Amino acid sequence: MTTALQRSPGTALHRQLYIVLRDQIVRGSFHVDAAIPKEADLERMFGVSRITVRRAVADLESHGLVRKVPGKGTFVLARKDGSRREATLPLLEALTRQAKDTTVQVLLVETVPAPGDIALLLELEPNGLAHHVVRLRSAGKTPLMVTEAWVQAKWAADITPDSLLKKALFEIIISKGVEFGKVVQEFSAIAAAPQHARLLKTDVGTPLIQVTRLFYDLEDRPAYHLTTVVTPERTRLLMEIPASAINTLSAGSYQHTVLV
């Protein structure tokens, strides 16, 4: 199948080709030890130059997805993360594991007037104060996610750069006696703005996954708003929905925004 890559301003061609090939490898289109198409075939299939193909394949190799064998071709390697895991952990347990499996860099902690949309979601007065926290989570030297939280200002004294290095944000909030009753979450795709591109070490305009969660307490009052931005190159989100919820709105629904 021939698929020309997008040449308009945005993600570089070699990056686009890398993403396409990486996704095919991750989905299993190429089995372990199978050869990917030869350079000349990739040039023809995607309408790109030999240099573009070589840069994309070099990126695949540097990320441990393929190996080049001189005179024979380029072959798919077994994935380091193994087979697809099951999403069996409750949300708070999953957040706890996330905190343990990554290192955190606290980028910003401030108490400021909440933006209009955040004030509305947290049920604050117009220009009401909220505690704003921005963090970067990494595995070794590889950045994985940028998180931005807006929290009720009454907990600001306990949410400091030092405390965030010792505990996850939700653990600090729970320590204040808050019990979570529900979480409303939304998934969307965004283009990498310069700040996200710099922090996640990707190109400006690269497609990113944005997960937004609004945590409520047992009395259905909003406790905090959390936005997580990740690159699909390194992160995927697994969910497990019980059979009893498949035909209900708790399994999720599509919300459309159509600009006329």
Secondary structure, 3 states (H helix, E strand, C coil): CCCCCCCCCCCCHHHHHHHHHHHHHHHCCCCCCCECCCHHHHHHHHCCCHHHHHHHHHHHHHCCCEEEECCCEEEECCCCCCCCCCCCCCHHHHHHHHHHHCEEEEEEEEEEECCHHHHHHCCCCCCCEEEEEEEEEEECCEEEEEEEEEEEHHHHHHCCHHHHHHCCHHHHHHHCCCCEEEEEEEEEEEECCHHHHHHHCCCCCCEEEEEEEEEEECCCCEEEEEEEEECCCCCCCCCCCCHHHCCCHHHCCCCCCCCC
